Amino acid sequence: MVETELVAEDIENGKRAVEAVESIAEPDDVRAAFWLYDPDASEWRLVFSLRTVDRFGPEAGYKLVQRALTSAKIDLPLRQTTVVKSVDPLVTGIHRELGNVGTSGKETTTARLGRRFIDGQLIEGAYVYRST
């Protein structure tokens, strides 16, 4: 059960962070981006699924995210982010569950996931900005 709700300020900071990463990343680098509740840490983490991580490893992914957060002056500690490969089972499971989420044309969509199992992993809560 989610102990801490994701508040409007976090949702807006997450949106700005996703836009900042997308603005400096290679086209189509961001496969997915979503807040995910981490019950072990009792906090929300902003997860980025990046093709950069596929090619160069997680350190390159974290450097990309840090550069984006710093340049856009977004107050989000790097420790509250997670970078994963584009083929991460959770990422592919969320995409299978929701389909494409994000910007299409002039419309931007987001999605929420409540408590459920995805590919055998319990998701306490997620707020999805991108899933492709």
matplotlib code that plots the C-alpha trace (Angstrom):
import matplotlib.pyplot as plt

x = [0.0, 1.3, 2.1, 2.9, 0.7, 2.3, 1.5, 0.9, 4.3, 6.0, 3.9, 4.9, 8.6, 8.5, 6.9, 9.6, 12.3, 11.0, 10.9, 14.4, 15.8, 14.1, 15.4, 19.0, 18.8, 19.0, 15.7, 13.7, 16.2, 13.5, 11.4, 9.5, 9.4, 7.2, 7.0, 7.1, 6.4, 9.3, 7.9, 11.4, 12.4, 8.8, 9.2, 8.5, 11.2, 11.3, 12.2, 13.7, 14.0, 16.8, 18.4, 21.5, 21.6, 21.4, 24.4, 26.7, 25.4, 23.7, 26.4, 25.8, 22.1, 22.5, 24.9, 22.3, 19.5, 21.8, 22.8, 19.1, 18.0, 20.8, 20.4, 16.6, 17.1, 14.7, 14.9, 14.9, 17.7, 19.4, 19.0, 15.2, 15.7, 16.4, 17.6, 17.0, 17.4, 14.8, 14.0, 13.6, 10.7, 8.9, 9.0, 7.8, 5.1, 3.8, 3.7, 1.8, -0.6, -1.2, 0.0, 1.5, 1.4, 2.8, 2.7, 0.8, 0.2, -0.8, -2.2, -0.2, -1.5, -0.5, -1.7, -1.9, -1.5, -2.8, -1.7, -1.3, 1.1, 3.0, 5.2, 5.2, 6.3, 4.0, 3.4, 2.2, 1.6, 2.9, 2.3, 3.3, 4.5, 5.9, 5.5, 6.5]
y = [0.0, 3.5, 5.3, 8.6, 10.2, 11.7, 15.4, 17.9, 19.5, 16.1, 15.5, 18.9, 18.4, 15.0, 16.4, 19.1, 16.5, 14.3, 17.3, 18.4, 14.9, 14.6, 18.0, 17.0, 13.3, 11.7, 11.5, 8.5, 7.9, 8.1, 4.9, 5.4, 7.8, 7.3, 7.9, 4.5, 4.0, 2.2, 0.5, -0.4, 3.3, 4.5, 7.1, 7.8, 7.4, 8.9, 6.1, 6.7, 3.9, 5.1, 3.6, 5.4, 2.9, 0.0, 1.4, 2.9, 1.7, 3.2, 5.7, 7.4, 7.4, 9.1, 11.7, 12.5, 12.9, 15.0, 17.3, 17.8, 18.4, 20.9, 22.8, 23.1, 24.0, 21.3, 20.6, 16.8, 14.9, 12.4, 9.7, 10.0, 8.9, 5.5, 4.7, 1.4, -0.3, 0.1, -3.6, -3.7, -6.1, -3.5, -1.0, -3.6, -4.7, -1.2, -0.7, -3.9, -2.8, 0.8, 1.0, 4.2, 7.1, 10.5, 13.1, 12.4, 15.4, 18.4, 16.2, 15.0, 12.0, 10.5, 7.5, 6.2, 2.6, 1.5, -1.6, -4.5, -7.2, -6.6, -9.5, -10.9, -7.6, -5.9, -2.2, -0.2, 2.8, 4.5, 7.8, 7.4, 10.3, 8.2, 4.6, 3.7]
z = [0.0, -0.9, 2.3, 0.7, -2.0, -5.1, -4.8, -7.6, -7.1, -7.7, -10.8, -12.2, -11.3, -12.9, -16.1, -16.2, -15.6, -18.5, -20.8, -19.8, -20.4, -23.8, -24.8, -24.5, -25.3, -28.7, -30.5, -29.2, -26.4, -23.7, -24.0, -20.8, -17.8, -14.8, -11.0, -9.3, -5.6, -3.9, -0.7, 0.6, 0.6, 1.3, -1.4, -5.1, -7.7, -11.1, -13.5, -16.9, -19.4, -21.8, -24.8, -23.6, -20.7, -23.3, -25.2, -22.5, -19.2, -16.2, -15.4, -18.8, -18.1, -14.7, -16.2, -18.8, -16.2, -13.9, -16.8, -17.7, -14.1, -13.6, -16.8, -16.3, -12.6, -11.4, -7.7, -7.8, -6.1, -8.4, -5.7, -6.3, -9.9, -11.4, -14.9, -16.6, -20.0, -22.6, -22.4, -18.6, -17.8, -15.8, -18.7, -21.2, -18.8, -18.2, -22.0, -22.5, -19.8, -21.0, -24.6, -25.8, -23.3, -23.9, -26.6, -29.8, -32.0, -29.8, -27.0, -24.0, -22.1, -18.8, -16.9, -13.4, -12.2, -8.9, -6.9, -9.3, -10.5, -13.7, -14.9, -11.4, -9.8, -7.4, -8.4, -5.4, -7.6, -10.8, -12.6, -16.3, -18.5, -21.4, -22.5, -26.1]

ax = plt.figure().add_subplot(projection="3d")
ax.plot(x, y, z, "-o")
ax.set_aspect("equal")
plt.show()
